Amino acid sequence: MGIRTLAAVAVGVALSLAVNGDAAAAKLVKYKIVDETSIPKSLTGKPGDAKKGRALAINRKKGNCLACHAMPIPEQPFHGNIGTDLSGAGGRYSEGELRLRLVDSKVVNPDTIMPAFYKNTGFHRVLKKFKGKTILSAQEVEDIIAYVKTLK
């Protein structure tokens, strides 16, 4: 099995573990993608909580960012190396750019294996119990953005 295949399997497992009723939303908050590069406006209209965002980012059953990304979190083992290192990402990307990458990263890179964390349609072969659900809630997306913005 190649590294891309292993990464795809890891993401698939993370998705099946991460999606739950708490983050599920039959109706998504409306948002506007600008220039296919960002979603400038908050999904919730209020700032995220960086402390909660950090916890979500390292939670293997929610954000699970560590499955693919190295992060400045030395107490957590087994950082991924398929995605970009998130150290300094808060200085490289605007909040809107980060928001689009979390909501639906395929808009930015159609070949990415990064899951769409705030999307609930357009998938194939979804288990019935996960249909119509998102991995993260709108507030959880904002919390992770708040955390990543601290990584300068």
DSSP file (Angstrom, degrees, kcal/mol; ACC not computed):
  #  RESIDUE AA STRUCTURE BP1 BP2  ACC     N-H-->O    O-->H-N    N-H-->O    O-->H-N    TCO  KAPPA ALPHA  PHI   PSI    X-CA   Y-CA   Z-CA
    1    1 A M              0   0    0      0, 0.0     2,-0.0     0, 0.0     0, 0.0   0.000 360.0 360.0 360.0 131.9    0.0    0.0    0.0
    2    2 A G     >  -     0   0    0      1,-0.1     4,-2.5     4,-0.0     5,-0.2  -0.270 360.0-105.8 -79.3 168.1    1.4    3.4   -1.0
    3    3 A I  H  > S+     0   0    0      1,-0.2     4,-2.5     2,-0.2     5,-0.2   0.878 120.4  51.9 -62.9 -39.3    1.6    6.5    1.3
    4    4 A R  H  > S+     0   0    0      2,-0.2     4,-2.5     1,-0.2    -1,-0.2   0.898 110.2  49.3 -64.7 -39.3   -1.3    8.2   -0.5
    5    5 A T  H  > S+     0   0    0      2,-0.2     4,-2.4     1,-0.2    -2,-0.2   0.926 111.5  48.5 -65.4 -44.0   -3.5    5.1    0.0
    6    6 A L  H  X S+     0   0    0     -4,-2.5     4,-2.6     1,-0.2    -2,-0.2   0.909 112.0  49.5 -61.8 -41.5   -2.6    4.9    3.7
    7    7 A A  H  X S+     0   0    0     -4,-2.5     4,-2.6     2,-0.2    -1,-0.2   0.912 110.1  50.8 -64.0 -41.3   -3.4    8.6    4.1
    8    8 A A  H  X S+     0   0    0     -4,-2.5     4,-2.5     1,-0.2    -2,-0.2   0.900 110.8  48.8 -63.0 -40.4   -6.7    8.1    2.4
    9    9 A V  H  X S+     0   0    0     -4,-2.4     4,-2.7     2,-0.2     5,-0.2   0.922 110.7  50.9 -64.2 -43.6   -7.5    5.2    4.6
   10   10 A A  H  X S+     0   0    0     -4,-2.6     4,-2.5     1,-0.2    -2,-0.2   0.910 111.9  46.8 -60.7 -42.8   -6.6    7.3    7.7
   11   11 A V  H  X S+     0   0    0     -4,-2.6     4,-2.8     2,-0.2    -1,-0.2   0.913 111.4  51.9 -66.1 -41.8   -8.8   10.1    6.6
   12   12 A G  H  X S+     0   0    0     -4,-2.5     4,-2.3     2,-0.2    -2,-0.2   0.915 111.2  46.6 -60.2 -44.2  -11.6    7.7    5.9
   13   13 A V  H  X S+     0   0    0     -4,-2.7     4,-2.1     2,-0.2     5,-0.2   0.923 112.2  51.2 -63.1 -44.0  -11.4    6.2    9.3
   14   14 A A  H  X S+     0   0    0     -4,-2.5     4,-2.7    -5,-0.2    -2,-0.2   0.910 110.0  50.1 -60.3 -41.9  -11.2    9.7   10.9
   15   15 A L  H  X S+     0   0    0     -4,-2.8     4,-2.1     1,-0.2    -1,-0.2   0.932 109.9  48.8 -62.7 -45.4  -14.3   10.7    9.0
   16   16 A S  H  < S+     0   0    0     -4,-2.3    -1,-0.2     1,-0.2    -2,-0.2   0.841 117.8  41.8 -67.0 -30.6  -16.3    7.7   10.1
   17   17 A L  H  < S+     0   0    0     -4,-2.1    -1,-0.2    -5,-0.2    -2,-0.2   0.834 115.3  50.8 -78.8 -33.6  -15.2    8.3   13.7
   18   18 A A  H  < S+     0   0    0     -4,-2.7     2,-0.3    -5,-0.2    -2,-0.2   0.847  85.2  89.0 -78.9 -35.7  -15.7   12.1   13.6
   19   19 A V     <  +     0   0    0     -4,-2.1     2,-0.3    -5,-0.2   116,-0.2  -0.461  55.2 150.3 -71.0 126.8  -19.2   12.5   12.2
   20   20 A N    >>  -     0   0    0    114,-0.6     4,-0.9    -2,-0.3     3,-0.6  -0.944  59.2 -96.8-149.3 171.2  -21.8   12.5   14.9
   21   21 A G  T 34 S+     0   0    0     -2,-0.3     3,-0.1     1,-0.2   113,-0.1   0.780 114.2  63.9 -62.7 -29.4  -25.2   13.9   15.7
   22   22 A D  T 34 S+     0   0    0      1,-0.2    -1,-0.2     3,-0.0    -3,-0.1   0.896 111.8  35.1 -64.0 -39.3  -23.7   16.9   17.7
   23   23 A A  T <4 S+     0   0    0     -3,-0.6   111,-0.3   111,-0.2    -1,-0.2   0.552  96.1 112.6 -90.4  -8.0  -22.0   18.4   14.7
   24   24 A A     <  +     0   0    0     -4,-0.9     2,-0.3   109,-0.2   109,-0.2  -0.342  40.9 179.4 -69.7 144.3  -24.8   17.3   12.3
   25   25 A A        -     0   0    0    107,-0.5     3,-0.1     1,-0.1    -3,-0.0  -0.912  24.3-159.9-146.9 117.4  -26.8   20.0   10.7
   26   26 A A  S    S+     0   0    0     -2,-0.3     2,-0.5     1,-0.2    -1,-0.1   0.879  92.9  39.2 -62.4 -35.3  -29.6   19.3    8.3
   27   27 A K  S    S-     0   0    0     -3,-0.1    -1,-0.2     3,-0.0     2,-0.2  -0.967  84.3-143.7-118.4 124.6  -29.3   22.9    7.1
   28   28 A L        -     0   0    0     -2,-0.5     2,-0.2     1,-0.1   109,-0.0  -0.514  28.5-100.7 -82.2 152.9  -25.9   24.5    6.8
   29   29 A V        -     0   0    0     -2,-0.2     2,-0.2     1,-0.1    -1,-0.1  -0.535  47.3-110.4 -65.3 135.8  -25.2   28.1    7.7
   30   30 A K        +     0   0    0     -2,-0.2     2,-0.3    13,-0.1    -1,-0.1  -0.485  45.6 172.6 -71.9 140.2  -25.1   30.0    4.4
   31   31 A Y        -     0   0    0     -2,-0.2     2,-0.5    -3,-0.0    11,-0.1  -0.955  26.1-130.7-144.0 162.4  -21.7   31.3    3.4
   32   32 A K        -     0   0    0     -2,-0.3     2,-0.5     9,-0.1     9,-0.3  -0.971  11.4-146.3-122.1 125.4  -20.1   33.0    0.4
   33   33 A I        -     0   0    0     -2,-0.5     2,-0.5     6,-0.2     6,-0.2  -0.769  17.5-152.8 -86.9 128.6  -16.9   31.9   -1.3
   34   34 A V  B >>  -A   38   0A   0      4,-3.3     3,-2.2    -2,-0.5     4,-1.5  -0.910  69.2 -19.9-108.9 125.2  -15.0   34.8   -2.7
   35   35 A D  T 34 S-     0   0    0     -2,-0.5    -1,-0.2     1,-0.3    -2,-0.0   0.717 107.7 -80.8  55.1  25.3  -12.6   34.4   -5.6
   36   36 A E  T 34 S+     0   0    0      2,-0.2    -1,-0.3     1,-0.1     3,-0.1   0.742 124.4  85.1  53.9  25.3  -12.5   30.6   -4.9
   37   37 A T  T <4 S+     0   0    0     -3,-2.2     2,-0.3     1,-0.3    63,-0.2   0.565  88.9  10.2-126.6 -19.3   -9.9   31.4   -2.2
   38   38 A S  B  <  -A   34   0A   0     -4,-1.5    -4,-3.3    62,-0.1    -1,-0.3  -0.996  43.3-138.9-159.3 161.8  -11.8   32.3    0.9
   39   39 A I        -     0   0    0     57,-2.0    60,-0.2    -2,-0.3    -6,-0.2  -0.882  30.8-174.1-118.7  92.2  -14.9   32.5    3.0
   40   40 A P        +     0   0    0      0, 0.0     2,-0.3     0, 0.0    -1,-0.1   0.811  56.9  72.1 -63.8 -33.7  -14.3   36.0    4.6
   41   41 A K  S    S-     0   0    0     -9,-0.3    -9,-0.1     1,-0.1     0, 0.0  -0.647  89.1-106.4 -93.0 141.0  -17.3   36.1    6.9
   42   42 A S        -     0   0    0     -2,-0.3    -1,-0.1     1,-0.1    96,-0.0  -0.230  18.9-134.7 -55.3 144.1  -17.6   34.0   10.1
   43   43 A L  S    S+     0   0    0     95,-0.2    -1,-0.1     1,-0.2    96,-0.1   0.742 105.9  31.4 -72.1 -23.1  -20.1   31.1    9.9
   44   44 A T  S    S-     0   0    0      2,-0.3    -1,-0.2    94,-0.2    95,-0.1   0.568 102.6-121.4-112.2 -13.7  -21.5   32.0   13.3
   45   45 A G  S    S+     0   0    0      1,-0.2    -2,-0.0     0, 0.0    -3,-0.0   0.504  86.7  83.5  80.8   3.4  -21.0   35.8   13.4
   46   46 A K  S    S-     0   0    0     93,-0.0    -2,-0.3     0, 0.0    -1,-0.2  -0.966  87.0 -94.6-136.3 155.2  -18.9   35.5   16.5
   47   47 A P        -     0   0    0      0, 0.0    96,-0.1     0, 0.0     2,-0.1  -0.269  40.3-114.8 -68.1 153.1  -15.2   34.8   17.0
   48   48 A G        -     0   0    0     94,-0.4     2,-0.7    93,-0.1    95,-0.2  -0.347  23.4-113.0 -79.8 167.6  -14.0   31.3   17.7
   49   49 A D     >  -     0   0    0     90,-0.2     4,-2.5     1,-0.1    98,-0.2  -0.914  19.0-157.7-104.8 111.5  -12.4   30.1   20.9
   50   50 A A  H  > S+     0   0    0     -2,-0.7     4,-2.4     1,-0.2     5,-0.2   0.845  91.7  54.5 -61.0 -36.1   -8.8   29.2   20.3
   51   51 A K  H  > S+     0   0    0      2,-0.2     4,-1.8     1,-0.2    -1,-0.2   0.928 112.3  42.9 -65.1 -44.5   -8.6   26.9   23.4
   52   52 A K  H  > S+     0   0    0      1,-0.2     4,-2.3     2,-0.2    -2,-0.2   0.881 112.4  55.5 -66.2 -37.5  -11.6   24.9   22.2
   53   53 A G  H  X S+     0   0    0     -4,-2.5     4,-2.6    90,-0.4    -2,-0.2   0.888 105.3  51.0 -63.0 -40.4  -10.1   24.9   18.7
   54   54 A R  H  X S+     0   0    0     -4,-2.4     4,-1.7     2,-0.2    -1,-0.2   0.930 110.4  49.7 -61.9 -45.0   -6.8   23.4   19.9
   55   55 A A  H  X S+     0   0    0     -4,-1.8     4,-0.9     1,-0.2    -2,-0.2   0.898 113.3  46.5 -61.7 -40.8   -8.7   20.7   21.6
   56   56 A L  H  < S+     0   0    0     -4,-2.3     7,-1.3     1,-0.2     8,-0.9   0.898 108.1  56.5 -66.9 -40.6  -10.8   20.0   18.5
   57   57 A A  H  < S+     0   0    0     -4,-2.6     8,-1.7     1,-0.2     9,-0.8   0.833 115.2  36.6 -62.5 -33.6   -7.7   20.0   16.2
   58   58 A I  H  < S+     0   0    0     -4,-1.7     2,-0.6     6,-0.2    -1,-0.2   0.537  88.6 110.1 -97.7  -6.7   -6.0   17.3   18.2
   59   59 A N    ><> -     0   0    0     -4,-0.9     3,-1.7    -3,-0.4     5,-1.6  -0.580  60.9-150.6 -71.7 117.3   -9.1   15.3   19.0
   60   60 A R  T 3 5S+     0   0    0     -2,-0.6    -1,-0.2     1,-0.3   -43,-0.1   0.605  95.1  48.2 -67.2 -11.5   -8.7   12.1   17.0
   61   61 A K  T 3 5S+     0   0    0    -44,-0.1    -1,-0.3   -43,-0.1    -2,-0.1   0.321 121.6  27.4-110.7   7.2  -12.6   11.8   16.7
   62   62 A K  T < 5S-     0   0    0     -3,-1.7   -44,-0.1    -6,-0.3    -5,-0.1   0.316 134.1  -3.1-127.2-100.3  -13.3   15.4   15.7
   63   63 A G  T   5 -     0   0    0     -7,-1.3    -6,-0.2    -8,-0.1    -3,-0.1   0.922  69.9-175.3 -67.0 -44.5  -10.9   17.6   13.8
   64   64 A N    > < +     0   0    0     -5,-1.6     3,-1.7    -8,-0.9     4,-0.4   0.819  18.5 158.5  52.1  38.0   -8.1   15.0   13.8
   65   65 A C  G >>  +     0   0    0     -8,-1.7     4,-2.6     1,-0.3     3,-1.4   0.814  64.0  68.5 -59.4 -31.1   -5.7   17.5   12.1
   66   66 A L  G 34 S+     0   0    0     -9,-0.8    14,-1.7     1,-0.3    -1,-0.3   0.677  80.9  75.8 -66.0 -16.7   -2.8   15.4   13.4
   67   67 A A  G <4 S+     0   0    0     -3,-1.7    14,-0.3    12,-0.2    -1,-0.3   0.854 120.4   7.7 -61.7 -32.4   -3.7   12.5   11.1
   68   68 A C  T <4 S+     0   0    0     -3,-1.4    15,-2.6    -4,-0.4    14,-0.6   0.620 121.9  64.7-122.3 -22.0   -2.2   14.5    8.2
   69   69 A H     <  -     0   0    0     -4,-2.6    11,-0.9    13,-0.2     2,-0.3  -0.858  66.8-133.1-115.4 141.1   -0.5   17.6    9.6
   70   70 A A        -     0   0    0     -2,-0.4    16,-2.8    13,-0.3    17,-0.3  -0.693  35.1-175.5 -78.8 143.1    2.5   18.2   11.9
   71   71 A M        -     0   0    0     -2,-0.3     2,-2.6    14,-0.2     8,-0.1  -0.958  40.7-102.5-140.1 155.7    1.6   20.7   14.5
   72   72 A P  S    S+     0   0    0      0, 0.0    -2,-0.0     0, 0.0    13,-0.0  -0.332  85.4 112.3 -77.4  61.6    3.4   22.5   17.3
   73   73 A I    >   +     0   0    0     -2,-2.6     3,-1.7     3,-0.1    -2,-0.1  -0.711  38.8 174.9-132.3  78.2    1.9   20.2   19.9
   74   74 A P  T 3  S+     0   0    0      0, 0.0    -1,-0.1     0, 0.0     0, 0.0   0.727  72.5  66.3 -64.2 -23.5    4.8   18.1   21.2
   75   75 A E  T 3  S+     0   0    0      2,-0.1    -2,-0.0     1,-0.0     0, 0.0   0.653  90.2  76.8 -74.3 -12.1    2.8   16.3   23.9
   76   76 A Q  S <  S-     0   0    0     -3,-1.7     3,-0.2     1,-0.0    -3,-0.1  -0.862  75.6-146.3 -99.6 126.6    0.8   14.5   21.1
   77   77 A P        +     0   0    0      0, 0.0    -2,-0.1     0, 0.0   -11,-0.0  -0.346  66.0  37.2 -82.9 168.8    2.5   11.6   19.3
   78   78 A F        -     0   0    0      1,-0.2     2,-0.2    -2,-0.1     0, 0.0   0.933  64.8-173.9  61.8  59.2    2.2   10.5   15.7
   79   79 A H        -     0   0    0     -3,-0.2    -9,-0.2     1,-0.1   -12,-0.2  -0.600  23.3-120.1 -78.9 144.2    1.9   13.7   13.7
   80   80 A G        -     0   0    0    -14,-1.7   -12,-0.2   -11,-0.9    -1,-0.1  -0.309  17.5-164.1 -79.2 166.9    1.1   13.2   10.0
   81   81 A N        +     0   0    0    -14,-0.3   -12,-0.2   -12,-0.2   -13,-0.1   0.182  69.6  87.5-136.5  16.3    3.3   14.4    7.2
   82   82 A I  S    S+     0   0    0    -14,-0.6   -13,-0.2   -15,-0.2     2,-0.1   0.891  89.6  48.4 -80.5 -43.9    0.9   14.2    4.2
   83   83 A G  S    S-     0   0    0    -15,-2.6   -13,-0.3     1,-0.2     3,-0.1  -0.360 106.2 -75.6 -89.0 173.5   -0.5   17.7    4.7
   84   84 A T        -     0   0    0      1,-0.1     2,-0.3   -15,-0.1    -1,-0.2  -0.319  52.9 -97.5 -67.3 151.8    1.5   20.9    5.2
   85   85 A D        -     0   0    0    -16,-0.2   -14,-0.2     1,-0.1    -1,-0.1  -0.559  29.3-148.7 -67.1 129.1    3.0   21.6    8.6
   86   86 A L    >   +     0   0    0    -16,-2.8     3,-2.2    -2,-0.3     4,-0.4   0.508  61.0 117.1 -84.4  -3.5    0.6   23.9   10.4
   87   87 A S  T 3  S+     0   0    0    -17,-0.3    65,-0.1     1,-0.3    -2,-0.1  -0.507  90.7   9.2 -61.1 124.8    3.4   25.7   12.4
   88   88 A G  T >> S+     0   0    0     -2,-0.3     3,-1.4    60,-0.1     4,-1.1   0.437  90.1 125.5  83.7  -0.5    3.1   29.3   11.2
   89   89 A A  H <>  +     0   0    0     -3,-2.2     4,-2.0     1,-0.3    63,-0.2   0.813  65.7  64.5 -62.4 -29.7   -0.1   28.7    9.3
   90   90 A G  H 34 S+     0   0    0     61,-2.4    -1,-0.3    58,-0.4    62,-0.2   0.749 107.3  41.9 -65.5 -23.1   -1.8   31.6   11.2
   91   91 A G  H <4 S+     0   0    0     -3,-1.4    -1,-0.2    60,-0.8    -2,-0.2   0.666 114.3  51.3 -93.3 -20.9    0.7   34.0    9.6
   92   92 A R  H  < S+     0   0    0     -4,-1.1     2,-0.3    -3,-0.1    -2,-0.2   0.765 111.0  43.0 -86.8 -27.5    0.4   32.4    6.1
   93   93 A Y  S  < S-     0   0    0     -4,-2.0     2,-0.1     4,-0.0    -1,-0.1  -0.909  73.9-127.7-125.8 147.3   -3.3   32.4    5.7
   94   94 A S     >  -     0   0    0     -2,-0.3     4,-2.3     1,-0.1     5,-0.2  -0.373  37.3-104.4 -78.5 167.7   -6.2   34.8    6.4
   95   95 A E  H  > S+     0   0    0      1,-0.2     4,-2.7     2,-0.2     5,-0.1   0.903 123.3  52.9 -59.3 -41.0   -9.2   33.7    8.5
   96   96 A G  H  > S+     0   0    0      2,-0.2     4,-2.1     1,-0.2   -57,-2.0   0.884 108.3  48.9 -63.5 -39.8  -11.2   33.5    5.3
   97   97 A E  H  > S+     0   0    0    -59,-0.2     4,-1.9     2,-0.2    -1,-0.2   0.915 113.5  46.6 -66.5 -42.6   -8.6   31.2    3.6
   98   98 A L  H  X S+     0   0    0     -4,-2.3     4,-2.1     2,-0.2    -2,-0.2   0.910 109.7  55.1 -63.7 -41.7   -8.5   28.9    6.6
   99   99 A R  H  X S+     0   0    0     -4,-2.7     4,-3.0     1,-0.2    -2,-0.2   0.919 108.3  47.4 -59.6 -45.5  -12.3   28.9    6.7
  100  100 A L  H  X S+     0   0    0     -4,-2.1     4,-2.7     1,-0.2     7,-0.2   0.899 109.6  53.8 -63.9 -39.7  -12.6   27.7    3.1
  101  101 A R  H  X S+     0   0    0     -4,-1.9     4,-0.6     1,-0.2    -1,-0.2   0.870 114.9  40.8 -63.2 -36.0  -10.0   25.0    3.6
  102  102 A L  H  < S+     0   0    0     -4,-2.1    15,-2.4     2,-0.2    16,-0.5   0.905 117.0  47.3 -77.0 -42.4  -11.9   23.7    6.6
  103  103 A V  H  < S-     0   0    0     -4,-3.0    15,-1.5    14,-0.2    -2,-0.2   0.965 141.3 -17.0 -64.2 -53.3  -15.4   24.0    5.0
  104  104 A D  H ><  -     0   0    0     -4,-2.7     3,-1.8    -5,-0.2     4,-0.4  -0.614  59.0-176.0-158.5  88.9  -14.5   22.4    1.7
  105  105 A S  G >X S+     0   0    0     -4,-0.6     4,-2.4    10,-0.3     3,-0.7   0.690  77.7  75.4 -64.3 -20.0  -10.8   22.1    0.8
  106  106 A K  G 34 S+     0   0    0      1,-0.2    -1,-0.3     2,-0.2    -5,-0.1   0.701  84.0  66.3 -68.0 -17.5  -11.5   20.7   -2.6
  107  107 A V  G <4 S+     0   0    0     -3,-1.8    -1,-0.2    -7,-0.2    -2,-0.2   0.895 111.5  34.6 -65.6 -38.9  -12.5   24.2   -3.8
  108  108 A V  T <4 S+     0   0    0     -3,-0.7    -2,-0.2    -4,-0.4    -1,-0.1   0.884 139.1  14.5 -81.3 -42.3   -8.9   25.2   -3.3
  109  109 A N    ><  -     0   0    0     -4,-2.4     3,-1.9     1,-0.1    -1,-0.3  -0.859  61.7-166.4-139.2  99.3   -7.3   21.9   -4.4
  110  110 A P  T 3  S+     0   0    0      0, 0.0    -4,-0.1     0, 0.0    -1,-0.1   0.708  90.3  54.5 -60.0 -20.0   -9.5   19.4   -6.2
  111  111 A D  T 3  S+     0   0    0     -5,-0.0    -5,-0.1     2,-0.0     0, 0.0   0.434  81.5 119.0 -94.4   0.5   -6.9   16.7   -5.7
  112  112 A T    <   -     0   0    0     -3,-1.9    -6,-0.0    -7,-0.1    -3,-0.0  -0.263  55.0-152.5 -66.9 152.4   -6.6   17.0   -1.9
  113  113 A I        +     0   0    0      2,-0.1    -1,-0.1    -8,-0.0    -7,-0.0   0.390  60.3 119.7-100.0   0.6   -7.5   14.1    0.4
  114  114 A M        -     0   0    0      1,-0.1    -8,-0.1    -9,-0.1    -9,-0.1  -0.468  67.4-121.2 -65.0 130.5   -8.5   16.6    3.2
  115  115 A P        -     0   0    0      0, 0.0     2,-0.8     0, 0.0   -10,-0.3  -0.313  17.7-110.3 -72.5 157.5  -12.1   16.1    4.1
  116  116 A A    >   -     0   0    0    -12,-0.2     3,-0.6     1,-0.2    19,-0.3  -0.803  31.6-168.8 -83.5 111.7  -14.7   18.8    3.8
  117  117 A F  T 3  S+     0   0    0    -15,-2.4    19,-2.6    -2,-0.8    18,-0.6   0.665  79.9  37.4 -82.1 -16.3  -15.5   19.4    7.5
  118  118 A Y  T 3  S+     0   0    0    -15,-1.5     2,-0.3   -16,-0.5    -1,-0.3  -0.446  94.0  96.0-134.3  61.9  -18.6   21.6    6.9
  119  119 A K    <   -     0   0    0     -3,-0.6    16,-0.2    14,-0.1    17,-0.1  -0.988  39.0-179.2-145.5 143.4  -20.3   20.0    4.0
  120  120 A N        +     0   0    0     -2,-0.3    12,-0.7    14,-0.1     2,-0.3   0.279  61.8  53.7-133.0  12.9  -23.2   17.5    4.0
  121  121 A T  S    S+     0   0    0      1,-0.1     3,-0.1    11,-0.1    10,-0.0  -0.920  77.8  51.9-139.5 166.9  -23.9   16.7    0.4
  122  122 A G  S    S+     0   0    0      1,-0.3     2,-0.2    -2,-0.3    -1,-0.1   0.586  74.4 128.7  85.9  11.1  -22.1   15.6   -2.8
  123  123 A F        -     0   0    0     -3,-0.1     2,-0.4     3,-0.0    -1,-0.3  -0.595  49.3-135.5 -97.0 161.2  -20.5   12.5   -1.2
  124  124 A H  S    S+     0   0    0     -2,-0.2    -3,-0.0     1,-0.2     0, 0.0  -0.902  76.5   6.3-116.5 145.4  -20.6    8.9   -2.5
  125  125 A R  S    S+     0   0    0     -2,-0.4     2,-0.4     1,-0.2    -1,-0.2   0.902  79.1 171.6  53.8  50.7  -21.2    5.7   -0.6
  126  126 A V        -     0   0    0     -3,-0.2    -1,-0.2     1,-0.1     5,-0.1  -0.749  38.6-109.8 -90.6 133.7  -22.1    7.4    2.7
  127  127 A L    >>  -     0   0    0     -2,-0.4     3,-1.9     1,-0.1     4,-0.9  -0.345  29.6-117.0 -59.1 143.8  -23.4    5.2    5.5
  128  128 A K  G >4 S+     0   0    0      1,-0.3     3,-0.9     2,-0.2    -1,-0.1   0.860 113.3  56.9 -53.0 -41.5  -27.0    6.0    6.1
  129  129 A K  G 34 S+     0   0    0      1,-0.2    -1,-0.3     3,-0.0    -2,-0.1   0.657 110.2  45.8 -69.1 -13.7  -26.4    7.2    9.7
  130  130 A F  G X4 S+     0   0    0     -3,-1.9     3,-1.8     3,-0.0    -1,-0.2   0.515  82.2 120.7-103.9  -8.1  -23.9    9.8    8.4
  131  131 A K  T << S+     0   0    0     -3,-0.9     3,-0.1    -4,-0.9   -10,-0.1  -0.321  82.8  10.1 -61.3 135.0  -26.0   11.2    5.5
  132  132 A G  T 3  S+     0   0    0    -12,-0.7  -107,-0.5     1,-0.3     2,-0.3   0.548 104.8 117.2  77.2   7.6  -26.8   14.9    5.7
  133  133 A K    <   -     0   0    0     -3,-1.8    -1,-0.3  -109,-0.2     2,-0.2  -0.780  54.0-141.2-110.7 152.9  -24.3   15.4    8.6
  134  134 A T        -     0   0    0   -111,-0.3  -114,-0.6    -2,-0.3   -16,-0.2  -0.685  16.5-131.0-102.4 161.4  -21.2   17.5    8.9
  135  135 A I  S    S+     0   0    0    -18,-0.6     2,-0.3   -19,-0.3  -115,-0.2   0.912  93.9  24.6 -75.3 -44.7  -18.0   16.5   10.6
  136  136 A L  S    S-     0   0    0    -19,-2.6    -1,-0.2  -113,-0.1     2,-0.1  -0.881  81.2-122.1-119.6 151.3  -17.8   19.8   12.5
  137  137 A S     >  -     0   0    0     -2,-0.3     4,-2.0     1,-0.1     5,-0.2  -0.388  37.2-102.1 -78.8 168.0  -20.4   22.3   13.5
  138  138 A A  H  > S+     0   0    0      1,-0.2     4,-1.9     2,-0.2   -95,-0.2   0.906 124.7  49.4 -58.1 -42.8  -20.2   25.9   12.3
  139  139 A Q  H  > S+     0   0    0      1,-0.2     4,-2.4     2,-0.2   -90,-0.2   0.886 107.6  53.6 -66.9 -38.2  -18.9   27.0   15.7
  140  140 A E  H  > S+     0   0    0      2,-0.2     4,-2.3     1,-0.2    -1,-0.2   0.881 106.7  52.7 -64.4 -36.9  -16.3   24.2   15.8
  141  141 A V  H  X S+     0   0    0     -4,-2.0     4,-2.2     1,-0.2    -1,-0.2   0.944 110.9  47.3 -59.9 -47.3  -15.0   25.4   12.4
  142  142 A E  H  X S+     0   0    0     -4,-1.9     4,-2.2     1,-0.2   -94,-0.4   0.863 110.0  53.2 -63.8 -36.3  -14.7   28.9   13.9
  143  143 A D  H  X S+     0   0    0     -4,-2.4     4,-1.9     2,-0.2   -90,-0.4   0.922 109.5  47.5 -65.5 -43.7  -12.9   27.5   17.0
  144  144 A I  H  X S+     0   0    0     -4,-2.3     4,-2.9     2,-0.2     5,-0.2   0.901 110.8  52.0 -65.2 -39.9  -10.3   25.7   14.9
  145  145 A I  H  X S+     0   0    0     -4,-2.2     4,-2.4     1,-0.2    -1,-0.2   0.928 107.5  52.7 -60.4 -44.3   -9.7   28.8   12.8
  146  146 A A  H  < S+     0   0    0     -4,-2.2     4,-0.5     1,-0.2   -96,-0.2   0.895 112.4  45.8 -59.0 -40.3   -9.2   30.8   16.0
  147  147 A Y  H >< S+     0   0    0     -4,-1.9     3,-1.7   -98,-0.2     4,-0.5   0.953 111.5  49.5 -67.8 -49.6   -6.6   28.3   17.2
  148  148 A V  H >< S+     0   0    0     -4,-2.9     3,-1.6     1,-0.3   -58,-0.4   0.849 103.2  62.3 -61.0 -33.4   -4.8   28.0   13.8
  149  149 A K  T 3< S+     0   0    0     -4,-2.4    -1,-0.3     1,-0.3    -2,-0.2   0.727  96.4  60.3 -64.3 -19.9   -4.6   31.9   13.7
  150  150 A T  T <  S+     0   0    0     -3,-1.7     2,-1.6    -4,-0.5    -1,-0.3   0.635  82.1  90.2 -79.2 -13.3   -2.5   31.7   16.9
  151  151 A L    <         0   0    0     -3,-1.6   -61,-2.4    -4,-0.5   -60,-0.8  -0.607 360.0 360.0 -86.3  83.5    0.2   29.6   15.1
  152  152 A K              0   0    0     -2,-1.6    -1,-0.2   -62,-0.2   -65,-0.1   0.401 360.0 360.0-103.6 360.0    2.3   32.4   13.8
